[in-house]
Every structure is written in structure tokens, then in C-alpha cells.
Amino acid sequence: VIPRIEKWWNDLSDKSGQHQVKTYYGEQSLHELLERSTWHSAQHARQLIAVLERFGIEPNEPLLAEAFAGLPLPEGLWE
């Protein structure tokens, strides 16, 4: 996947992130799509960590709050 993403990025003429892309929830700027993809994945990571902790499984390297700094995450874990 990484080589495909690198090729896509390298072939992209406008790297400002301002152009519109089609998504299943409507047109968004590339910047908004990448931001949403990042915080959405981060939210699921938080949820998976919580489930594992309920089973008494501690992650080898826990994700600290600093890892989520600046992301517009929901306050609640299951929102």
C-alpha cells in the first residue's frame, strides 16, 4: 500500500490539499479527507485499547495523549 500512496502523492500536481475529492459522504477537500481519516483511525485505536484493557491486556507500547494532540477526536470513547 505504501508504494501506491507514494506514487499517488508523487504524481499529484497540486499538493496544497485544497482540491475537492469525492467521498461516500460528499465532496471534501483533500485536507479534510486526510484529517478525517487520521482522527477516525485514532478513535478506533483508542477503542481497541479500551477493549483490550477490559480483558486485562496491556499494550506493549501504549498510545499516550500526546499521540492524539491536535486531532478533533470525540471526547467520549464510543461517540
C-alpha positions in Angstrom: 0.0 0.0 0.0 2.8 2.4 0.9 4.4 2.3 -2.6 0.9 3.0 -4.2 0.4 6.0 -1.9 3.9 7.3 -2.6 3.3 7.0 -6.3 -0.1 8.8 -6.0 1.5 11.6 -4.0 4.5 12.0 -6.3 2.2 12.1 -9.3 -0.1 14.7 -7.7 0.4 18.1 -9.3 -1.4 20.2 -6.6 -0.1 19.2 -3.1 -1.9 22.0 -1.3 -4.7 19.7 -0.2 -7.3 22.2 -1.3 -8.8 20.4 -4.3 -12.0 18.5 -3.9 -12.3 14.7 -3.8 -15.4 12.6 -4.0 -16.1 10.5 -0.9 -19.1 8.4 0.2 -20.2 11.3 2.4 -19.9 14.0 -0.3 -17.2 16.2 -1.8 -14.4 17.2 0.6 -11.1 18.9 0.3 -8.2 16.5 0.3 -7.0 18.1 3.5 -10.4 17.4 5.2 -10.4 13.8 3.9 -6.9 13.1 5.2 -7.6 14.8 8.6 -10.9 12.8 9.0 -9.1 9.6 8.0 -6.4 10.2 10.6 -8.7 11.1 13.6 -11.2 8.4 12.7 -8.4 5.7 12.8 -7.1 7.2 16.0 -10.6 6.9 17.6 -10.7 3.3 16.7 -7.2 2.7 18.1 -8.5 4.3 21.4 -11.5 1.9 21.3 -9.4 -1.2 20.7 -7.0 -0.3 23.5 -10.0 0.1 25.9 -11.4 -3.3 24.9 -8.0 -5.0 25.4 -7.6 -3.3 28.8 -11.0 -4.7 29.8 -9.6 -8.1 29.2 -6.5 -7.3 31.2 -4.3 -6.9 28.2 -1.9 -4.0 28.3 -0.4 -2.8 25.0 3.4 -3.2 24.6 3.7 0.5 23.8 0.6 2.4 24.9 -0.6 5.4 22.9 -0.1 8.5 25.0 -2.4 11.5 24.9 0.4 13.4 23.0 -0.2 11.0 20.1 -3.7 12.4 19.7 -2.8 16.1 20.3 -4.4 18.4 17.8 -6.8 15.8 16.4 -10.5 16.7 16.6 -11.4 13.5 18.4 -14.7 13.0 20.1 -14.4 13.4 23.9 -16.2 10.1 24.5 -14.7 6.8 23.6 -17.8 5.4 22.0 -19.1 8.5 20.3 
